[in-house]
Amino acid sequence: MGLWICLIIFYGPSVYSETLFQLDFTNASGDAEDWFENRGWEFKEDMDDMKPRFEKGAFIVEPDDDDLGVITLQLKKDTYLKGFKSIRIEWGVNQYPKGANWEGPKDKKRNTREPISLMIFFGEDKFDSGSSFVPNLPYYITFFLGENEKPGKVYYGNYWQKAGRYFCESCDGSLNKTLITNVNLAERFQTLFGKPAPPITGLTIEVDVKDTKNVNSRHSKAFIKKIEILDN
C-alpha cells in the first residue's frame, strides 16, 4: 500500500502540466506571414515590413523603420483557453530600441516602446481606451523585454489604463541571450484586477519602435523561440 501511495504522489496526474496552447518555432520554416496565417494569426500594421522570418529555430523581427507591427490571434468562442495557470515564453533581444522610456507618471505621455512583447487578452468585455481615436479592449496583461525597465514593476501604457498592465519579464537588458519568462498568469490577473481571470480570448505579438533611433540600420531586433500556456 505504501508503494502505491508513493507512486501516486510522485507519478500521479497532478505532477504533470497540460499544454493548453503552444506556438513553437523550433522547426518553423518558409514565409513567416503564411506560416502564421495558416494557424489563424493575422499580420497587421507594418509587421510585414519588419523582416519577419525564421532562423535557427526562432521567429525574428527586425524593423528598419520606426513602425508598429502586430500579429494577432482572436480565438473562437469554443476555443477560449480556460483552466490555465501559467505562461512560459522563450525569447530574447539582439538590439533594443534607442529612445524607449516607460518611466514617469502614467498620466504623462511616455515613449512606451518595445522590441518584442506578448499581449494576453482575457474575457469579452471591453473597456475604455482613454481616447475616442483608439479602440476599446478587453482586460490584458502584456509581457515585454526592455533595456532599462525594472523587473516586477507594474507599467501602464499611454492608453487602456483601466484594463491593461505591462511587465518587463525577464528584464535585465541582456543581448543575444535566450531569456525565460515564466509567470503564474492566473494569480497575476487576480492580484492586478481583484477577480478570477476570465478565459483567454486572444493573443498578440507586438513590436513597437515608433519615435526611436535608427542604429546599425535598424531600430531593434528580437526573437521568440516558444510560447506555452499551461494548466499548472
Number of C-alpha atoms within 10 A of each C-alpha: 6 6 8 9 11 11 11 12 12 12 11 11 10 11 10 11 13 13 14 17 14 14 15 16 17 15 11 18 15 9 11 18 16 13 15 16 14 10 10 12 20 17 19 13 12 17 23 17 15 22 14 17 19 22 15 12 16 22 21 24 25 23 28 18 19 19 18 19 22 20 21 19 20 16 16 10 11 7 11 17 21 13 15 21 18 19 22 17 23 18 25 26 25 16 20 26 26 18 16 23 17 23 15 11 10 14 11 9 12 16 17 18 26 27 28 28 25 21 19 21 24 23 17 15 10 14 16 16 19 14 11 8 7 11 13 17 19 20 25 21 19 22 22 24 28 27 20 15 20 18 14 12 11 11 21 23 19 17 18 22 18 16 21 23 20 21 21 24 23 23 19 15 16 17 15 13 12 17 20 14 18 15 16 16 19 20 15 16 19 13 12 14 14 10 11 12 22 20 18 23 23 21 20 19 21 24 27 25 29 19 17 21 17 17 13 9 11 18 26 29 23 24 25 25 23 18 17 17 24 19 18 17
